[in-house]
Amino acid sequence: MNQDQNGGGLSPESAEEQNKEEIRKDFQGLLGSTRRFLSDLLDIRKNTDRESTKEAIINDIPFKGHTSWILICSIFIASVGLNANSTAVVIGAMLISPLMGPILGIGMSLAINDIDTLRRSLKNFAVMVVLSVLTAYLFFALFPLRDESSELLARTAPDIRDVLIAFFGGLALVIARAKKGTIATVIFGVAIATALMPPLCTVGFGLAVKNWEYAYGAMYLFTINTIFIAFATFLVLKLLRFPMVKYANSHKRRFIGRVASLVAIAVMIPAGYTFFKVWQESRFRNDASQFIEENIASYQFAGEGRYLEDFTDVEYNDGENPVIELVFMGNETIPDNIIATWNTKMDNFKRLQDCELRIVQGSKNSSQQELKYVSELYETKKAELVNKDKRIQILEVELARLSKLASQQIPFGEISKEAKTNYEDLVSMGFSYTIITDFNKLDTIPVFEVVWNDNITKSKIENDSRKLNEWLKLRLKNNKVQIKTSEN
C-alpha cells in the first residue's frame, strides 16, 4: 500500500529528482531542436559558392572599356536627376553605376589577405571617384541651371543612420553575391539604398558653386558608404571562411586587418556626432510642436484674428539662440499678458527654456505694411505650397481681404489739408466709419463730420457741403462717403 503511494517503491526525494531529470532532458531537447531550426534557417555556408563569388567580384573590379562608359553615363544621369530634383532619374543612375565593384574588391581582398587584388581595387576605385567628381563638376559648372534641389541637399549632412544603411546594405549585397545563383533583386536594392553615385555628383556641384560645406558633406557620405560596404564584405567573407591567400609574412595580414578596423571606427565617430545633433534638433522641434499645439493653436480670438500655422518658423540654430516665430493676422491684437503667459509656459519644456518667442502681428502694423508682409510670405512660401490647394486658397483669401482693407484706408491727413485749402470757411473736420444694416447685410460707411464758420449763411453751408461731398467721393473713389455738417 505504501509502495503504491510512493510511486512504485521510490521515496518522495527520488521521485522529485526523477521528475527534475525528465524536465531537464525535455528542456535540452527543446534547446537542441531550436538550435537546429535556427541553424537551418540562418546558416548560409552550405549554399555558398566561394570560387564563383570570388571570381565574380574580381571580374567587376577593372575600370576600362564598357565599364568606363557606363560610369560616365551614370554620372550624367545622376547629375541631371539631381539638378531636376527627380528621384526616379537619380534611382536610375544608382542602378547602372559600376562603383560597387571595386568596393567589394577592397573588402574581399582584406578578408582573404589578397594584397594584389587590394592594389587593383584601390587603383580602379580612385580613378572612378576622380572621374565622377570631375565630370559632375564640369556639368554643373557649364550647365546654366544650378538650383539647390532637395535631392542635392539630402546628400550634404550624413549621420549615423547612413552608417547603418551602408553596413546592412553591404551585408545584404555580399550575402546575395555569395549565394549559388546570385539574387539580382537584392543587388539592385542595395544599389538604390546605399546611393554611391549621387553623393559624388553632389561633390561636383559643391565645387562648381564653391560651396565647400556641400562638397565636404557629400564626400563624407560617400566615404561612409564606401568604408562600411567594404567592412560588411570583410565580415561576411570571414564568416563564410573564404580561403586565405598565404604569405610568408603573417604580420602584414594582421596589420591590414587592424588598419581596416581603425578606419571604420574613425569614420563612425563624426557620423555619430552628426546623428546626435540631428537627434537633439528633432527633440527640440517635437517640444516646439507640442508647445504650439497646446497653447498657440488653441488660442481663441474674439474678432477676426487668425493664427497662420503655415508661416510658423522654428529655427534650431544648432542649439544656440533658437527661435520660434509665430505669425498672426487680423485687426485683433494679442494682449501682452497672453504673450507673457506663453513665454512662461514655454519654460516648462526643457528644450525650449533658452528659446526666443517672436510674435508677428498684423494689427501692430499699418494695413499697407501688413499687406506687404503677407505678400512677401506668399512669394517665399509659394514654391513650398505646390499642389497644396487648400493652403494656397487660404493665402489668396487673406491677400484679398487685406487688399480690400488697404484700399479702404482713408489718408485723413492729406484729405484734411486739401479740404482746408479748397474751403476757407472750414473750421474743423473729423472722420469715422459707421456700420449700418438693413437686417440682410452689413455695410461700412465712411462719414466725415465738418464744422463751418458761423459767419457764413446756411445756404452757403449747404452748397459747400454738397461740393465737399462730391469732391470726397471722387478723391476717395468711394460713392458711399457721407458728410455731417454743423456750425461752429
C-alpha positions as CSV (number, residue, x, y, z in Angstrom):
1,M,0.0,0.0,0.0
2,N,2.7,2.4,1.0
3,Q,4.8,1.4,-2.1
4,D,2.0,2.3,-4.4
5,Q,1.6,5.7,-2.8
6,N,5.4,6.4,-3.1
7,G,5.5,5.8,-6.9
8,G,6.4,2.2,-7.2
9,G,8.7,1.9,-4.3
10,L,10.6,5.3,-4.9
11,S,10.9,7.7,-2.0
12,P,9.5,11.2,-2.4
13,E,13.0,12.6,-2.7
14,S,13.9,10.1,-5.5
15,A,10.6,10.8,-7.4
16,E,11.3,14.5,-7.3
17,E,14.8,14.0,-8.6
18,Q,13.5,11.8,-11.4
19,N,10.9,14.5,-12.4
20,K,13.6,17.2,-12.5
21,E,15.8,15.0,-14.7
22,E,13.0,14.4,-17.1
23,I,12.3,18.2,-17.2
24,R,16.0,18.8,-17.8
25,K,16.1,16.3,-20.7
26,D,12.9,17.8,-22.2
27,F,14.4,21.3,-22.0
28,Q,17.7,20.2,-23.5
29,G,15.7,18.5,-26.3
30,L,13.8,21.8,-26.9
31,L,17.0,23.8,-27.0
32,G,18.6,21.3,-29.4
33,S,15.5,21.5,-31.7
34,T,15.5,25.3,-31.6
35,R,19.3,25.3,-32.3
36,R,18.9,23.0,-35.3
37,F,15.9,25.1,-36.6
38,L,17.8,28.4,-36.3
39,S,20.9,26.8,-37.9
40,D,18.9,25.6,-40.9
41,L,17.2,28.9,-41.1
42,L,20.2,31.2,-40.8
43,D,23.2,29.2,-41.9
44,I,24.4,30.5,-45.3
45,R,27.6,28.4,-45.5
46,K,26.0,25.4,-47.1
47,N,24.7,27.3,-50.1
48,T,27.8,29.4,-50.7
49,D,29.8,29.2,-53.9
50,R,33.2,30.6,-52.8
51,E,35.0,30.2,-56.1
52,S,32.3,31.7,-58.2
53,T,31.8,34.6,-55.7
54,K,35.5,35.4,-55.7
55,E,35.6,35.3,-59.5
56,A,32.5,37.5,-59.9
57,I,33.9,40.1,-57.5
58,I,37.3,40.2,-59.2
59,N,35.7,40.5,-62.7
60,D,33.8,43.6,-61.5
61,I,37.0,45.4,-60.4
62,P,38.5,46.6,-63.7
63,F,37.6,50.0,-64.9
64,K,38.0,50.1,-68.7
65,G,36.1,49.7,-71.9
66,H,32.4,49.2,-71.3
67,T,32.6,49.9,-67.6
68,S,34.2,53.4,-68.1
69,W,31.4,54.4,-70.5
70,I,28.7,53.0,-68.2
71,L,30.2,55.1,-65.3
72,I,30.3,58.3,-67.4
73,C,26.6,57.8,-68.5
74,S,25.6,57.2,-64.9
75,I,27.3,60.3,-63.8
76,F,25.5,62.5,-66.3
77,I,22.1,60.8,-65.5
78,A,22.7,61.4,-61.7
79,S,23.7,65.0,-62.3
80,V,20.7,65.7,-64.4
81,G,18.4,64.0,-61.9
82,L,19.8,66.0,-59.0
83,N,19.6,69.2,-61.0
84,A,16.0,68.5,-62.0
85,N,15.2,67.2,-58.4
86,S,13.9,63.9,-60.0
87,T,14.1,61.0,-57.6
88,A,13.3,58.5,-60.4
89,V,16.2,59.7,-62.5
90,V,18.6,59.5,-59.5
91,I,17.5,56.0,-58.8
92,G,18.2,55.0,-62.4
93,A,21.7,56.4,-62.1
94,M,22.3,54.3,-58.9
95,L,21.2,51.1,-60.7
96,I,23.6,51.4,-63.6
97,S,26.6,52.8,-61.6
98,P,29.6,50.3,-61.6
99,L,31.2,51.8,-58.5
100,M,30.2,48.9,-56.3
101,G,32.7,46.5,-58.0
102,P,36.0,48.0,-56.6
103,I,34.4,48.5,-53.2
104,L,33.5,44.8,-52.9
105,G,37.0,44.1,-54.2
106,I,38.6,46.1,-51.4
107,G,36.5,44.2,-48.7
108,M,37.2,40.8,-50.2
109,S,41.0,41.4,-50.6
110,L,41.2,42.4,-47.0
111,A,39.2,39.4,-45.9
112,I,41.4,36.9,-47.8
113,N,44.6,38.8,-47.5
114,D,45.0,39.3,-51.2
115,I,47.4,42.3,-51.5
116,D,47.5,42.3,-55.3
117,T,43.7,42.4,-55.6
118,L,43.6,45.2,-52.9
119,R,46.0,47.3,-55.0
120,R,44.0,46.9,-58.2
121,S,40.7,47.6,-56.3
122,L,42.1,50.8,-54.8
123,K,43.6,52.0,-58.1
124,N,40.4,51.5,-60.0
125,F,38.3,52.9,-57.3
126,A,40.4,56.1,-57.1
127,V,40.2,56.6,-60.9
128,M,36.4,56.1,-60.8
129,V,36.0,58.6,-57.9
130,V,38.2,61.3,-59.6
131,L,36.4,60.8,-63.0
132,S,33.0,61.0,-61.3
133,V,33.7,64.2,-59.4
134,L,35.4,65.9,-62.4
135,T,32.5,65.0,-64.8
136,A,29.9,66.2,-62.3
137,Y,31.9,69.4,-61.7
138,L,32.1,70.2,-65.4
139,F,28.4,69.5,-65.8
140,F,27.3,71.9,-63.0
141,A,29.9,74.5,-63.9
142,L,28.8,74.7,-67.6
143,F,25.0,74.0,-67.2
144,P,23.1,77.2,-66.7
145,L,20.6,75.9,-64.2
146,R,22.2,75.2,-60.8
147,D,19.4,75.3,-58.3
148,E,19.9,73.7,-54.8
149,S,17.3,70.9,-55.1
150,S,16.2,68.8,-52.2
151,E,17.8,65.8,-53.8
152,L,21.2,67.6,-53.7
153,L,20.8,68.9,-50.1
154,A,19.8,65.4,-48.9
155,R,23.4,64.3,-49.6
156,T,25.2,67.0,-47.7
157,A,24.6,66.1,-44.0
158,P,25.2,62.4,-43.2
159,D,24.8,60.9,-39.8
160,I,24.9,57.6,-38.0
161,R,21.8,56.4,-39.9
162,D,23.8,56.5,-43.1
163,V,26.4,54.3,-41.4
164,L,23.7,51.7,-40.6
165,I,22.3,51.9,-44.2
166,A,25.7,51.3,-45.7
167,F,26.7,48.5,-43.3
168,F,23.5,46.5,-43.6
169,G,23.3,47.2,-47.3
170,G,26.8,45.9,-47.7
171,L,25.8,42.8,-45.7
172,A,22.8,42.1,-48.0
173,L,24.9,42.7,-51.1
174,V,27.8,40.3,-50.3
175,I,25.4,37.6,-49.0
176,A,23.4,37.8,-52.2
177,R,26.7,37.7,-54.2
178,A,27.9,34.6,-52.3
179,K,24.7,32.6,-52.8
180,K,24.6,30.0,-55.5
181,G,22.6,31.7,-58.2
182,T,23.1,35.4,-57.3
183,I,19.9,37.3,-56.2
184,A,19.8,40.2,-58.7
185,T,16.9,42.0,-56.9
186,V,19.0,42.3,-53.7
187,I,21.9,43.8,-55.7
188,F,19.6,46.3,-57.3
189,G,18.0,47.2,-54.0
190,V,21.4,47.7,-52.3
191,A,22.5,50.0,-55.2
192,I,19.5,52.2,-54.5
193,A,19.7,52.1,-50.7
194,T,23.4,52.9,-50.4
195,A,23.4,55.6,-53.1
196,L,27.1,55.8,-54.2
197,M,26.7,57.9,-57.3
198,P,24.5,60.9,-56.1
199,P,27.0,61.9,-53.3
200,L,29.9,62.1,-55.8
201,C,27.7,64.3,-58.1
202,T,26.9,66.5,-55.2
203,V,30.6,66.9,-54.5
204,G,31.0,68.1,-58.1
205,F,28.1,70.5,-57.5
206,G,29.6,71.9,-54.3
207,L,32.9,72.5,-56.1
208,A,31.1,74.1,-59.1
209,V,29.2,76.6,-56.9
210,K,32.2,77.0,-54.5
211,N,30.2,75.7,-51.5
212,W,32.8,73.7,-49.7
213,E,30.4,72.7,-47.0
214,Y,28.2,70.8,-49.5
215,A,31.3,69.2,-51.1
216,Y,32.7,68.1,-47.7
217,G,29.3,66.7,-46.5
218,A,28.7,64.8,-49.7
219,M,32.2,63.4,-49.8
220,Y,31.9,62.3,-46.2
221,L,28.6,60.5,-47.1
222,F,30.3,58.7,-49.9
223,T,33.3,57.8,-47.7
224,I,30.8,56.3,-45.1
225,N,29.1,54.2,-47.8
226,T,32.4,53.0,-49.2
227,I,34.0,52.0,-45.9
228,F,31.1,50.3,-44.4
229,I,30.1,48.3,-47.6
230,A,33.7,47.1,-47.7
231,F,33.6,46.4,-43.9
232,A,30.5,44.4,-44.3
233,T,32.0,42.4,-47.2
234,F,35.1,41.8,-45.0
235,L,32.9,40.4,-42.1
236,V,30.7,38.2,-44.3
237,L,33.6,36.6,-46.2
238,K,35.4,36.0,-42.9
239,L,32.2,34.3,-41.6
240,L,32.0,32.2,-44.7
241,R,35.6,31.2,-44.2
242,F,36.8,32.1,-47.7
243,P,40.3,30.6,-48.2
244,M,43.1,33.0,-47.3
245,V,45.9,33.9,-49.7
246,K,49.0,32.7,-47.9
247,Y,52.0,35.0,-47.5
248,A,55.3,34.3,-45.7
249,N,54.8,37.5,-43.6
250,S,51.7,36.9,-41.3
251,H,52.3,40.2,-39.5
252,K,51.2,42.1,-42.7
253,R,47.9,40.3,-42.7
254,R,47.2,41.2,-39.1
255,F,48.3,44.8,-39.7
256,I,45.9,45.2,-42.6
257,G,43.0,43.9,-40.5
258,R,43.8,46.3,-37.7
259,V,44.0,49.3,-40.1
260,A,40.7,48.4,-41.6
261,S,39.0,48.3,-38.2
262,L,40.6,51.6,-37.1
263,V,39.4,53.4,-40.3
264,A,35.9,52.1,-39.8
265,I,35.8,53.4,-36.2
266,A,37.3,56.8,-37.2
267,V,34.6,57.3,-39.8
268,M,31.8,56.3,-37.3
269,I,32.8,59.0,-34.7
270,P,31.9,62.1,-36.7
271,A,28.9,60.3,-38.1
272,G,27.7,59.6,-34.6
273,Y,28.2,63.2,-33.6
274,T,26.2,64.4,-36.6
275,F,23.4,61.9,-35.6
276,F,23.5,63.3,-32.0
277,K,23.0,66.8,-33.3
278,V,20.1,65.7,-35.6
279,W,18.6,63.9,-32.6
280,Q,18.8,67.0,-30.4
281,E,17.2,69.1,-33.1
282,S,14.4,66.6,-33.5
283,R,13.7,66.7,-29.8
284,F,13.6,70.5,-29.9
285,R,11.2,70.5,-32.8
286,N,9.0,68.0,-31.1
287,D,8.8,70.2,-28.0
288,A,8.1,73.2,-30.2
289,S,5.3,71.4,-32.0
290,Q,3.8,70.3,-28.7
291,F,4.0,73.8,-27.2
292,I,2.4,75.4,-30.3
293,E,-0.4,72.8,-30.4
294,E,-1.2,73.1,-26.7
295,N,-1.0,76.9,-26.4
296,I,-1.0,78.8,-29.7
297,A,-3.3,76.8,-32.0
298,S,-5.9,76.6,-29.2
299,Y,-6.0,80.3,-28.6
300,Q,-9.4,81.8,-29.3
301,F,-9.7,85.2,-31.0
302,A,-12.7,87.3,-30.2
303,G,-12.7,89.1,-33.5
304,E,-11.2,88.5,-36.9
305,G,-7.7,87.5,-35.7
306,R,-6.1,84.4,-37.2
307,Y,-3.0,82.3,-36.5
308,L,-1.2,81.5,-39.7
309,E,0.2,78.0,-38.9
310,D,1.8,77.6,-42.3
311,F,4.1,80.6,-41.6
312,T,5.3,79.3,-38.2
313,D,9.1,79.3,-38.3
314,V,11.1,77.1,-35.9
315,E,14.8,77.8,-36.1
316,Y,17.1,75.5,-34.1
317,N,20.4,77.2,-35.0
318,D,22.5,74.3,-33.6
319,G,21.1,74.9,-30.2
320,E,22.4,78.5,-30.0
321,N,19.7,81.2,-29.7
322,P,16.8,79.0,-31.1
323,V,13.7,80.9,-32.2
324,I,10.0,80.2,-32.6
325,E,8.3,82.8,-34.8
326,L,4.6,82.9,-34.8
327,V,2.6,85.0,-37.4
328,F,-0.9,86.4,-36.6
329,M,-3.1,88.4,-39.0
330,G,-6.2,90.4,-38.4
331,N,-7.4,93.5,-36.5
332,E,-7.2,91.9,-33.1
333,T,-4.1,92.4,-31.0
334,I,-2.9,89.6,-28.7
335,P,-2.7,91.0,-25.2
336,D,0.7,91.4,-23.7
337,N,-0.3,89.3,-20.7
338,I,-1.2,86.4,-23.0
339,I,2.2,86.6,-24.7
340,A,3.9,86.7,-21.2
341,T,1.9,83.5,-20.3
342,W,3.1,81.8,-23.4
343,N,6.7,82.6,-22.5
344,T,6.2,81.2,-19.1
345,K,4.6,78.0,-20.4
346,M,7.5,77.6,-22.9
347,D,9.9,77.4,-19.9
348,N,8.0,74.2,-18.9
349,F,9.6,72.5,-21.9
350,K,13.2,71.5,-21.1
351,R,14.5,72.1,-24.6
352,L,12.6,75.4,-25.1
353,Q,13.9,77.2,-22.0
354,D,16.5,79.2,-23.9
355,C,14.3,79.7,-26.9
356,E,13.1,83.2,-28.1
357,L,9.4,83.6,-28.8
358,R,8.7,86.1,-31.6
359,I,5.2,87.3,-32.3
360,V,4.4,88.9,-35.6
361,Q,1.0,90.6,-35.5
362,G,-0.6,92.3,-38.5
363,S,-2.6,94.6,-36.2
364,K,0.6,96.2,-34.9
365,N,1.5,97.4,-38.4
366,S,-0.3,99.6,-40.9
367,S,-2.5,97.8,-43.4
368,Q,-0.1,98.6,-46.2
369,Q,2.7,97.0,-44.2
370,E,0.6,94.0,-43.3
371,L,-0.3,93.5,-46.9
372,K,3.3,93.8,-47.9
373,Y,4.3,91.2,-45.3
374,V,1.7,88.7,-46.3
375,S,2.7,89.2,-50.0
376,E,6.3,88.6,-49.2
377,L,5.4,85.5,-47.2
378,Y,3.3,84.3,-50.1
379,E,6.1,84.7,-52.6
380,T,8.7,83.0,-50.3
381,K,6.4,80.1,-49.5
382,K,5.0,79.7,-53.0
383,A,7.4,77.0,-54.0
384,E,6.7,75.0,-50.9
385,L,2.9,75.1,-51.5
386,V,2.9,73.5,-54.9
387,N,-0.1,71.1,-55.1
388,K,-1.3,72.2,-51.7
389,D,-4.5,73.9,-52.9
390,K,-6.0,74.4,-49.5
391,R,-3.0,76.4,-48.3
392,I,-2.9,78.5,-51.5
393,Q,-6.6,79.2,-51.1
394,I,-6.1,80.4,-47.6
395,L,-3.4,82.8,-48.7
396,E,-5.3,84.2,-51.6
397,V,-8.4,84.9,-49.4
398,E,-6.1,86.6,-46.8
399,L,-4.5,88.7,-49.6
400,A,-7.9,89.7,-51.0
401,R,-9.1,90.7,-47.5
402,L,-6.0,92.7,-46.8
403,S,-6.1,94.3,-50.2
404,K,-9.7,95.4,-49.7
405,L,-8.8,96.7,-46.2
406,A,-5.9,98.6,-47.5
407,S,-7.9,100.1,-50.4
408,Q,-10.5,101.4,-47.8
409,Q,-7.9,103.2,-45.7
410,I,-8.5,106.9,-45.7
411,P,-5.4,109.2,-45.9
412,F,-7.1,111.6,-43.5
413,G,-4.1,113.9,-43.0
414,E,-3.8,114.6,-46.8
415,I,-7.6,114.9,-47.2
416,S,-8.0,117.4,-44.4
417,K,-5.2,119.7,-45.7
418,E,-6.6,119.6,-49.3
419,A,-10.2,120.3,-48.0
420,K,-9.0,123.3,-45.9
421,T,-7.2,124.7,-49.0
422,N,-10.3,124.5,-51.1
423,Y,-12.8,125.7,-48.4
424,E,-11.6,128.6,-46.3
425,D,-14.7,128.6,-44.1
426,L,-14.0,125.0,-43.0
427,V,-13.2,125.2,-39.2
428,S,-12.6,121.5,-38.3
429,M,-13.0,118.1,-39.8
430,G,-13.5,114.6,-38.3
431,F,-13.7,111.1,-39.7
432,S,-15.1,107.7,-38.7
433,Y,-16.6,104.6,-40.1
434,T,-20.3,103.9,-39.4
435,I,-21.6,100.3,-39.7
436,I,-25.2,100.1,-40.8
437,T,-27.5,97.2,-41.7
438,D,-30.9,96.7,-43.4
439,F,-31.0,93.4,-41.4
440,N,-30.0,91.5,-44.6
441,K,-26.3,92.6,-44.8
442,L,-23.8,94.8,-43.1
443,D,-22.2,97.8,-44.8
444,T,-19.4,100.2,-43.7
445,I,-19.9,103.9,-44.5
446,P,-17.1,106.4,-44.3
447,V,-18.5,109.5,-42.6
448,F,-16.9,113.0,-42.4
449,E,-18.1,115.4,-39.8
450,V,-17.3,119.0,-40.8
451,V,-17.8,122.3,-38.8
452,W,-18.3,125.5,-40.8
453,N,-17.6,129.1,-39.8
454,D,-20.8,130.5,-38.2
455,N,-20.3,133.8,-40.1
456,I,-21.5,132.2,-43.4
457,T,-25.1,131.7,-44.5
458,K,-27.0,128.5,-44.2
459,S,-27.4,128.3,-48.0
460,K,-23.6,128.6,-48.5
461,I,-23.0,125.9,-45.9
462,E,-25.4,123.5,-47.8
463,N,-23.8,124.4,-51.1
464,D,-20.2,124.0,-49.8
465,S,-21.1,120.7,-48.0
466,R,-22.6,119.3,-51.2
467,K,-19.5,120.2,-53.2
468,L,-17.2,118.8,-50.5
469,N,-19.1,115.6,-50.5
470,E,-18.9,115.2,-54.3
471,W,-15.1,116.0,-54.1
472,L,-14.5,113.4,-51.4
473,K,-16.4,110.7,-53.4
474,L,-14.1,111.5,-56.4
475,R,-11.0,111.8,-54.3
476,L,-11.5,108.6,-52.4
477,K,-13.2,106.7,-55.3
478,N,-16.0,105.7,-52.9
479,N,-19.6,106.7,-53.6
480,K,-20.6,105.8,-50.1
481,V,-18.9,108.8,-48.5
482,Q,-21.3,110.9,-46.4
483,I,-20.9,114.3,-44.7
484,K,-22.4,115.6,-41.4
485,T,-22.3,119.3,-41.1
486,S,-22.6,121.7,-38.2
487,E,-21.9,125.3,-37.4
488,N,-19.1,126.5,-35.2
